[in-house]
Amino acid sequence: MNEIISKAKQRGQEQNLPYAGAVTPEEAHLLLQTDSQIVLVDVRTNAERDWVGRVNINEEQHKAVQWSLYPGGTPNPDFMTQLQSVIADRNTTILFLCRSGVRSRHGAKLATDNGYTACFDILQGFEGDKDAHGHRKTVGGWCSADLPWLGA
């Protein structure tokens, strides 16, 4: 586990990330399996989790805090309040997940700016990039890596 965290922090330093670092979906899954204190925060909308699917991990390690709201995609003005309500300890290792790795970076940065010390982005997100046909879940991401998830 320490190797994964070290590698993730190294990525963060190399890319000048404003949070602790970044992990691949496979690394995130391994971290979650080996340390029950690590938490995955899914920042996608409730609609995305309901209609597209969600990670299938220990419920205690899976929290949902929307970065933006559906419909409309407006920013969630209560993001930090909601994050603090589900993760009070600011030293908790948090892995942020979104669809393709953009909103999760924003969540990791904001949490870091508010005193959380171990925020990591999950690269490629849940669905990854679009393939040649414009579809997701086949190029990068949690689903493409064949990690456990539940469909809609």
Phi, psi and omega per residue, in radians:
M1 nan -0.759 3.142
N2 -1.041 -0.591 3.106
E3 -1.101 -0.734 -3.128
I4 -1.144 -0.812 3.135
I5 -1.083 -0.736 3.115
S6 -1.068 -0.770 3.119
K7 -1.114 -0.716 3.135
A8 -1.124 -0.707 3.107
K9 -1.181 -0.652 3.102
Q10 -1.089 -0.755 3.076
R11 -1.006 -0.741 -3.139
G12 -1.066 -0.748 3.130
Q13 -1.191 -0.779 -3.123
E14 -1.075 -0.592 -3.095
Q15 -1.727 0.083 -3.112
N16 0.922 0.777 -3.136
L17 -1.267 2.518 -3.138
P18 -1.494 0.425 3.087
Y19 -2.570 -3.130 -2.957
A20 -1.051 -0.679 -3.099
G21 2.891 -2.872 -3.072
A22 -2.457 2.480 3.129
V23 -2.146 2.664 3.009
T24 -1.317 2.852 3.065
P25 -0.996 -0.718 -3.136
E26 -1.117 -0.723 3.104
E27 -1.128 -0.721 3.114
A28 -1.035 -0.802 -3.127
H29 -1.086 -0.759 3.113
L30 -1.099 -0.743 3.099
L31 -1.049 -0.774 -3.135
L32 -1.125 -0.616 3.136
Q33 -1.265 -0.543 -3.018
T34 -1.712 -0.217 -3.137
D35 -2.449 1.856 -3.077
S36 -1.223 -0.134 3.118
Q37 -1.527 -0.243 3.113
I38 -1.349 2.470 -3.084
V39 -2.151 2.362 3.006
L40 -1.686 2.192 3.068
V41 -1.910 1.978 3.118
D42 -1.531 1.981 -3.077
V43 -1.662 0.110 3.086
R44 -1.199 2.905 3.108
T45 -1.228 2.781 3.063
N46 -1.011 -0.664 3.132
A47 -1.078 -0.728 3.121
E48 -1.081 -0.773 3.135
R49 -1.139 -0.681 -3.126
D50 -1.258 -0.693 -2.997
W51 -1.697 -0.462 -3.066
V52 -1.802 -0.659 -3.127
G53 2.311 3.015 -3.130
R54 -2.587 2.812 3.115
V55 -1.110 2.608 3.127
N56 -1.979 1.521 3.124
I57 -2.315 3.051 3.077
N58 -0.850 2.180 -3.086
E59 -1.008 -0.554 3.131
E60 -1.161 -0.427 -3.109
Q61 -1.703 -0.020 -3.069
H62 -2.020 2.056 3.106
K63 -2.163 2.586 3.120
A64 -2.072 2.103 3.059
V65 -2.383 1.895 -3.069
Q66 -1.163 2.272 3.032
W67 -1.333 -0.731 3.079
S68 -2.247 2.841 -3.022
L69 -1.847 2.576 3.092
Y70 -1.898 2.445 -0.090
P71 -1.413 2.943 3.035
G72 1.772 -0.489 3.118
G73 1.236 0.368 3.120
T74 -1.233 2.572 3.127
P75 -1.032 2.511 3.097
N76 -1.389 1.894 -3.099
P77 -1.191 -0.261 -3.098
D78 -1.843 0.301 -3.074
F79 -0.915 -0.923 -3.071
M80 -1.174 -0.695 3.105
T81 -1.059 -0.760 3.140
Q82 -1.194 -0.692 3.103
L83 -1.088 -0.787 -3.136
Q84 -1.107 -0.534 -3.141
S85 -1.270 -0.457 3.136
V86 -1.744 -0.353 3.094
I87 -2.418 1.636 -3.095
A88 -1.359 -0.633 -3.089
D89 -1.339 1.966 -3.074
R90 -1.270 -0.082 3.075
N91 -1.714 0.042 3.094
T92 -1.129 2.407 3.023
T93 -1.337 2.125 -3.085
I94 -2.080 2.280 3.066
L95 -1.894 2.004 -3.097
F96 -1.623 2.347 -3.083
L97 -2.265 2.408 2.973
C98 -2.388 -2.767 -3.104
R99 -1.198 -0.909 -3.024
S100 -2.326 0.101 3.038
G101 1.814 0.303 3.118
V102 -1.767 -1.010 -3.125
R103 -1.091 -0.570 3.138
S104 -1.118 -0.620 3.078
R105 -1.118 -0.734 3.116
H106 -1.100 -0.732 3.116
G107 -1.105 -0.760 3.133
A108 -1.097 -0.708 3.141
K109 -1.167 -0.824 -3.118
L110 -1.095 -0.734 3.107
A111 -1.081 -0.755 3.102
T112 -1.076 -0.782 3.117
D113 -1.052 -0.415 -3.130
N114 -1.786 0.375 2.970
G115 1.699 -0.008 3.054
Y116 -1.321 2.337 -2.930
T117 -1.741 -0.237 -3.032
A118 -2.380 1.132 -3.112
C119 -1.769 2.258 -3.113
F120 -2.254 2.450 3.047
D121 -1.552 2.433 3.000
I122 -1.604 1.925 -3.092
L123 -1.030 2.488 3.058
Q124 1.292 -0.213 3.060
G125 1.184 -2.793 -3.092
F126 -1.355 -0.776 -3.037
E127 -1.776 -0.286 -3.129
G128 1.294 -2.869 -3.115
D129 -1.458 2.897 3.073
K130 -1.311 2.520 3.050
D131 -1.507 -3.024 -3.092
A132 -1.072 -0.349 -3.136
H133 -1.726 0.069 3.130
G134 1.462 0.221 -3.130
H135 -1.746 2.635 3.095
R136 -1.807 3.108 3.122
K137 1.411 0.103 3.130
T138 -2.095 -0.279 -3.107
V139 -2.179 1.750 3.130
G140 1.271 2.938 3.078
G141 1.626 2.997 -3.088
W142 -0.999 -0.841 -3.074
C143 -1.159 -0.807 -3.130
S144 -1.091 -0.531 3.115
A145 -1.335 -0.002 3.127
D146 1.054 0.691 3.064
L147 -1.546 2.802 -3.037
P148 -1.137 2.205 3.048
W149 -2.624 2.768 -3.132
L150 -1.927 2.288 3.115
G151 -1.389 2.968 -3.116
A152 -1.276 nan nan
